[in-house]
């Protein structure tokens, strides 16, 4: 992966003294810095001038997040009367936007400005976590930071993982998941994580990584990073998501699963998720415009009850069944679940009545308890 380096860093005056700001500025001593009172106008102007995300994301904005950092995953929401099975996930929105260019990334249809934004008021974030997690010891929380940004791609100079890993190391009712397509794990090695942070990678076969996951770390680099995290005592996880249907998918995904378990002991894998390609219909148009060579719009995608384009149920059911079978052959003790999938598909694949969101989420948290 080509490491991200901005041409300019904008710093809101309210976060000048933040530890995150100090980390960034000390790590990027030769990058131009401009202090601003507010990033609102900067981002709104960029939104109007660059709606296609055509420009490279070469400016970094260190801003104060004035809303809630900690939220329920949007997957828990019921849309149009449609209910998908969700793992009762919670998200921390510590940053916004991604410099990597995955053709299927939904952020293209959600964020349309060329700035990378990191919310530097980490002290407020930790205070909110204390309120939400530490003060509710009887509730289980599985928390990720990868909804609006890659969890680790910028960590080399933000150091955001350090206070988060430290906080979660002291929690008995919560685990942190850092999900990434990068190999930026240098800050994690040597931390006293107490087994409460799971480092996770999204995986696709090398063909898909090369053709659809631009500017990301290679699969080899990701698995090497996973090996280093296992050596450092971290539980790891893998997300085969989005699983993409193409002529050689069976061979390629089976080979990828074999390679993963050849290098990572199954006892170190906290969980594996499966998720077939899905997207809002507006994203298909964006992909066709921005990535004209992408194979994704060629798939048999139809409107689903949740408003997204998905493969026909028989296609994605077969994909889940085979992926679960291949994982089970090499890691029978590893929990496997389907992400944001319909109850009837879940029951077909897993051969049992689908769990409640709460039951599924609690079972995953307790895997690493």
Residue pairs with C-beta under 8 A, 6 or more apart in sequence:
1 100
1 153
1 181
1 182
1 183
1 184
1 215
1 216
1 217
1 218
1 221
2 215
3 156
3 184
4 99
4 116
4 153
4 154
5 28
5 31
6 28
6 31
6 58
6 59
6 60
6 116
7 31
7 32
7 58
7 59
8 31
8 32
8 33
8 34
8 58
8 59
8 60
9 24
9 25
9 28
9 31
9 32
9 33
9 34
9 59
9 60
9 61
9 62
10 33
10 34
10 35
10 36
10 39
10 42
10 59
10 60
10 61
10 62
10 115
11 21
11 25
11 33
11 34
11 35
11 36
11 62
12 35
12 36
12 37
12 38
12 39
12 61
12 62
12 63
12 64
12 120
13 35
13 36
13 37
14 64
14 121
15 21
15 62
15 63
15 64
15 120
15 121
16 35
18 62
18 120
18 121
18 122
18 123
19 122
19 123
19 159
19 163
20 62
20 118
20 120
20 122
20 158
20 159
20 160
21 62
21 120
23 157
23 158
23 159
24 60
24 62
24 118
24 120
24 157
24 158
25 33
27 156
27 157
28 157
36 42
39 61
39 63
39 117
42 61
42 115
43 61
43 113
43 115
43 117
46 113
46 114
46 115
47 112
47 113
50 112
50 113
50 114
51 112
52 112
52 289
52 290
53 108
53 111
53 112
53 113
53 114
53 290
54 114
54 290
55 114
56 99
56 114
57 97
57 98
57 99
57 114
57 115
57 116
58 114
59 114
59 115
59 116
60 115
60 116
60 117
60 118
61 115
61 116
61 117
61 118
62 118
62 120
63 117
63 118
63 119
63 120
64 119
64 120
64 121
65 93
65 94
65 119
65 121
65 124
65 125
68 128
69 92
69 93
69 94
69 119
69 124
69 125
69 128
69 129
70 90
70 91
70 92
70 125
70 128
70 129
70 132
70 143
71 90
71 91
71 93
72 89
72 90
72 91
73 86
73 87
73 88
73 89
73 90
73 91
73 144
73 147
74 147
75 84
75 86
75 87
75 89
75 339
75 340
76 86
76 88
76 89
76 357
79 306
79 307
80 305
80 306
80 307
81 305
82 304
82 305
82 306
82 307
82 342
83 343
84 306
84 340
84 341
84 342
84 343
85 338
85 340
85 341
85 342
85 343
85 346
85 354
85 355
85 357
85 360
86 339
86 340
86 357
86 360
86 361
87 142
87 273
87 337
87 339
87 357
87 360
87 361
87 364
88 142
88 357
88 358
88 360
88 361
88 362
89 142
89 143
89 144
89 361
90 141
90 142
90 143
90 144
91 143
91 144
91 145
91 146
91 147
92 125
92 129
92 143
92 144
92 145
92 164
93 119
93 145
93 147
93 148
93 149
94 118
94 119
94 122
94 125
94 145
94 149
94 160
94 164
95 116
95 117
95 118
95 119
95 145
95 148
95 149
95 154
95 158
95 160
96 111
96 116
96 117
96 119
96 148
96 149
97 107
97 111
97 113
97 115
97 116
97 117
97 148
97 149
98 105
98 107
98 116
98 149
98 150
98 153
99 116
99 153
99 154
99 215
100 150
100 153
100 181
100 182
100 213
100 214
100 215
100 216
101 214
101 215
102 181
102 212
102 213
102 214
102 216
103 212
103 213
103 214
103 287
103 290
103 291
103 294
103 296
104 212
104 242
104 244
104 277
104 279
104 283
104 287
104 296
106 279
106 280
106 283
107 148
108 283
108 286
108 287
108 290
109 279
109 280
109 282
109 283
109 286
111 148
116 154
118 154
118 158
118 160
119 125
122 160
122 163
126 163
126 167
129 167
132 141
133 141
133 143
133 171
133 173
133 174
134 171
136 173
137 172
137 173
138 173
139 173
140 173
140 174
140 361
140 362
140 365
140 366
141 171
141 173
141 174
141 175
141 365
142 174
142 175
142 177
142 361
142 364
142 365
143 168
143 174
143 175
143 176
143 177
144 151
144 176
144 177
144 178
144 179
144 200
145 151
145 160
145 164
145 176
145 177
145 178
145 179
146 177
146 178
146 179
146 180
150 179
150 180
150 181
150 182
151 161
151 177
151 178
151 179
151 180
152 161
152 178
152 180
152 182
152 184
152 185
153 180
153 181
153 182
153 184
154 160
154 184
155 161
155 184
155 187
156 184
156 186
156 187
159 187
161 178
161 187
161 188
161 191
162 187
162 191
164 176
164 178
164 197
165 176
165 188
165 191
165 193
165 196
165 197
166 191
166 192
168 174
168 175
168 176
168 193
168 196
168 197
169 191
169 192
169 193
169 194
169 196
169 197
170 194
170 196
171 196
172 369
173 365
174 196
174 365
175 196
175 197
175 198
175 270
175 365
175 368
175 369
176 196
176 197
176 198
177 197
177 198
177 199
177 200
177 237
178 188
178 197
178 198
178 199
178 200
179 200
179 201
179 202
179 237
179 239
180 199
180 200
180 201
180 202
180 222
181 201
181 202
181 213
181 216
181 217
181 222
182 216
182 217
182 222
182 225
183 217
183 221
183 222
183 224
183 225
184 225
185 199
185 225
185 228
185 229
188 197
188 199
188 229
188 232
188 234
189 228
189 229
189 232
190 232
191 232
193 232
193 233
193 234
195 233
195 234
195 235
195 368
196 368
197 234
198 234
198 235
198 236
198 237
198 270
198 271
198 368
199 225
199 226
199 229
199 234
199 235
199 236
199 237
200 236
200 237
200 238
200 239
201 222
201 223
201 225
201 226
201 236
201 237
201 238
201 239
202 238
202 239
202 240
202 241
203 219
203 222
203 238
203 239
203 240
203 256
203 260
204 212
204 213
204 219
204 240
204 242
204 243
204 244
204 256
205 219
205 249
205 252
205 253
205 255
205 256
206 218
206 219
206 252
206 256
207 248
207 252
208 244
208 246
208 252
209 216
209 218
209 219
211 293
211 294
211 295
212 244
212 291
212 294
212 295
212 296
217 225
219 256
219 259
223 259
223 260
223 263
223 264
226 236
226 238
226 263
226 264
227 263
227 264
229 236
230 236
230 264
230 265
230 268
234 268
235 268
235 269
235 270
235 367
235 368
236 264
236 268
236 269
236 270
237 269
237 270
237 271
237 272
237 273
238 260
238 269
238 272
238 273
239 272
239 273
239 275
239 339
240 253
240 256
240 257
240 272
240 273
240 274
240 275
240 323
241 273
241 274
241 275
241 339
242 275
242 276
242 277
242 278
243 249
243 253
243 274
243 275
243 276
243 277
243 316
243 319
243 320
243 323
244 277
244 295
244 296
244 299
245 276
245 277
245 299
245 300
245 311
245 315
245 316
245 319
246 295
246 299
249 319
250 322
253 322
253 323
253 326
254 322
254 326
257 323
257 326
257 327
257 330
258 326
258 330
261 330
261 331
266 330
266 331
266 332
266 333
266 334
267 333
269 331
269 334
270 335
270 364
270 367
270 368
271 334
271 335
271 336
271 337
271 364
271 367
272 327
272 331
272 334
272 335
272 336
272 337
273 336
273 337
273 338
273 339
274 319
274 320
274 323
274 324
274 336
274 337
274 338
274 339
275 338
275 339
275 340
275 341
276 310
276 311
276 315
276 316
276 319
276 320
276 341
277 296
277 299
277 301
277 310
277 311
278 304
278 308
278 309
278 310
278 340
279 287
279 296
279 301
279 308
279 309
280 307
280 308
280 309
281 303
281 307
281 308
281 309
283 309
284 296
284 297
284 301
284 309
287 294
287 296
287 297
288 294
288 297
299 311
300 311
300 312
300 315
301 309
301 310
301 311
302 309
302 310
302 311
302 312
303 309
304 310
304 342
305 342
310 316
311 319
313 342
313 344
313 345
316 341
316 345
317 345
317 348
317 349
320 338
320 341
320 345
320 349
321 348
321 349
324 336
324 349
324 350
327 334
327 336
328 336
335 363
335 364
335 367
337 360
337 364
338 345
338 346
338 349
338 350
343 354
346 354
347 353
347 354
355 363
